[in-house]
Amino acid sequence: MKTWVGGRVVEAADAYVSAHDHGLTVGDGVFETLKVVGGVPFALTRHLARLRASAAGLGLDAPPDDDVREAVAALLRAHAPGEVGRLRITVTGGVGPAGSERGDAPPTLLLTVGPPTVWPATADVVVVPWPRNERSAVAGLKTTSYAENVVALHEARRKGAAEALFLDTRGRLSEGTGSNVFVGWDGALYTPSLASGCLAGITRGLVLEWTGAEEADLDRSVLADADEVFLTSSTRDVQAVAHVDGRAVPAAPGPLTQAAARAFAERSVADVDP
Ligand SMILES: Cc1ncc(COP(=O)(O)O)c(C=O)c1O
């Protein structure tokens, strides 16, 4: 596989950034992960808009969208169409001082690709004890400071689960470490509102548009009462949850989960801006 770094495509094994890159030293960066189908990045326009919003939130100058699009096209051209299933776009603060202060260097643009991710039909999840801070300066931004997510996912794996769910500081359901969450009960579908500090997931947004699901402030107890639960993310699309904290969810996948997955499969290519 190849990588885009330093303004060109190189072999992944030869891809380096500076040891003084602020993204590496203090996590001063933003990123996007996209699904790639048949050599075509899915929902690139939406991802670029979110990348720009995340960068603005950090006060980072993201490269112009056209430059990023050109880099994406060049990197994907360097692979066979079925070879790539996921693409990550990272923009960091560039070379800078060792501390929190940012330097004057231009931002670093780094693109990596990987094979398609194959997700199991269902996932087990656990709620972790650490909150998603909905009042944080970086709430809702897709930054490279993911250490909290690393710790939470590790804890989930330790408990035999595949994903960790965060509550916000007020105890409301928020999101997973790399996913948004939907719950269905009494025939209606809900997902935590952005006030919970969750990322405005691209998949979450499309499922909201296509299913009539509603955003709501959801108490943790919804997880115990739900008839069905599912996760969404760019590489998963829609993934049913089978167990929450060891409790079997009554239906996995339930009818609302199946309808969301169907809507995604049927509409995602035709109805989303490239
Ligand atoms: C913390 C977090 N929440 C939600 C998501 C899902 O967002 P998307 O559907 O845009 O992939 C991700 C994606 O990786 C994420 O990292």
PDBQT file of the ligand as one rigid body, heavy atoms in Angstrom, charges set to zero:
ROOT
HETATM    1  C1  LIG A 301     -15.667   9.266  18.218  1.00  0.00    +0.000 C 
HETATM    2  C2  LIG A 301     -16.407   8.904  16.963  1.00  0.00    +0.000 A 
HETATM    3  N1  LIG A 301     -17.744   8.994  16.957  1.00  0.00    +0.000 NA
HETATM    4  C3  LIG A 301     -18.455   8.664  15.855  1.00  0.00    +0.000 A 
HETATM    5  C4  LIG A 301     -17.830   8.198  14.691  1.00  0.00    +0.000 A 
HETATM    6  C5  LIG A 301     -18.643   7.845  13.481  1.00  0.00    +0.000 C 
HETATM    7  O1  LIG A 301     -18.544   8.867  12.502  1.00  0.00    +0.000 OA
HETATM    8  P1  LIG A 301     -18.633   8.587  10.951  1.00  0.00    +0.000 P 
HETATM    9  O2  LIG A 301     -19.990   7.995  10.683  1.00  0.00    +0.000 OA
HETATM   10  O3  LIG A 301     -18.476   9.920  10.328  1.00  0.00    +0.000 OA
HETATM   11  O4  LIG A 301     -17.553   7.640  10.594  1.00  0.00    +0.000 OA
HETATM   12  C6  LIG A 301     -16.443   8.124  14.667  1.00  0.00    +0.000 A 
HETATM   13  C7  LIG A 301     -15.770   7.675  13.459  1.00  0.00    +0.000 C 
HETATM   14  O5  LIG A 301     -14.716   7.090  13.474  1.00  0.00    +0.000 OA
HETATM   15  C8  LIG A 301     -15.704   8.492  15.826  1.00  0.00    +0.000 A 
HETATM   16  O6  LIG A 301     -14.363   8.423  15.841  1.00  0.00    +0.000 OA
ENDROOT
TORSDOF 0
